[in-house]
Amino acid sequence: MPRGLARRVGQDVPAALIRYRVMAWVVGVLLIALVLVAVPLKYTAGVEGPVEVIGTAHGWLYAIFFVTACDLALRARWTVKGSVLVLLAGTVPILSFVAERIATRKTRAGERV
């Protein structure tokens, strides 16, 4: 690893953690709204608008969540396994909140996720 890169890794972890936490909550709330509100509306009442809007928003925001989680993983030196599990948690309703709490606790304690 080049010396310049080695010095940059690990810096700004608190700011990266805040960005990650915000995106984890946004993605988690949208996924719950999609699964518990929009999809039932589509299949019970034939209303497709909420699925299109919330589904599209969730997709784009998950991409931002992915970038913020990868940024934090690099800065906090997470393991590959921990990083992949956190990224996958953003696709499962409610699990993103659990993963966010675990990742926050471990990162603040200086442990690797």
N, C-alpha and C positions, 0 to 999 in steps of 0.2 A: 504494500500500500504506500503510495507517495506520502512524503512527510506532511505536505499541506493538507491533504485529505484526512490524515490521521488526526491532525489538530482540530479540524472542523467537526469530525464525528463526535457526538456527545454534547455539543454546544446547543444552547437554546431548547433544551428538553422541556422546560416548563411551558413555553409558548407553543411548542408542537403538541404538548399534551392537551392544552386548552383547545386547540384547533380540532384535534382528534375527538375529544369528548363532545364538543358541540356537534360535529358531524355524525358521531355515533348516535346521539339522541335524535337528531333530525331524521336520519335514515331509519332508525328504529320506530319512531312515531309514524312516519309515512308508511312503513311496511305494515304496521298494525292497522292503520286506517285502510290500506289497500285490502288486506286480508279479511278484516272484520266488518268493513262498511261497504267499500266499492264493489268487491267481488260478489257478496251476497245481493247487493242491489242489481247488479248485472244479471244474475241468474234467477232471481226471484221476481224482479219487477221489470226486467228488460231495459234498464237504464244503463247505457254504456258510457256516458260522459265521465262519471267519477273514475272509472277504471282507466280511461284514456289519460285523464289529467294527472291523477295521483300516480299511476303506473309510470308515466313518462317522467314526472318529477322525481320519483324514487330512483329511476334508472340513472338520470343525470347526476343526482345528488350522491348516489352510491359511487359513481366514478370519482367525485370529489372526496368522498369518504376514503376510497381506496388510496388516493394520493396522500391524504393526510395521515392515514394509518402507516403507509410505507415510509413517509417522512419521519414519523415518530419512531418507527421500528429501527430505522437507520441511526437516528440520533441517540436513541436509548440502548442501542445494540441488542435488540431482541433476537431470540433464536429464530431460525427459519420456521420451525414447527409452530412456535408461538405466534409468529406473524401470520402464517397461513390460517391458523385457527381463528385469530381475531378477524381476518378478512372474511372468512366463511361465516362467522357469526353475524355479520351484517346482512346475510341473506335469509336468516331464520328469525321469525317473529319472536320477540321478547329476549332471545338469546343475545342480541346486540347489547342490551342493557347489562346483562350478566358479564359479558366479556369486557365491557367498558369499565365496570367496577373492578374486576380482577386486574385488568391492564393498568388502571389508574393506581390501585393500591401497590402493585409490584413496582411500577415505574417510580412512584414517589419514594418507595423504600430503597430504590437503587438496585432492585433485583431485575434479572432478565425475564421477560415474558416468554 
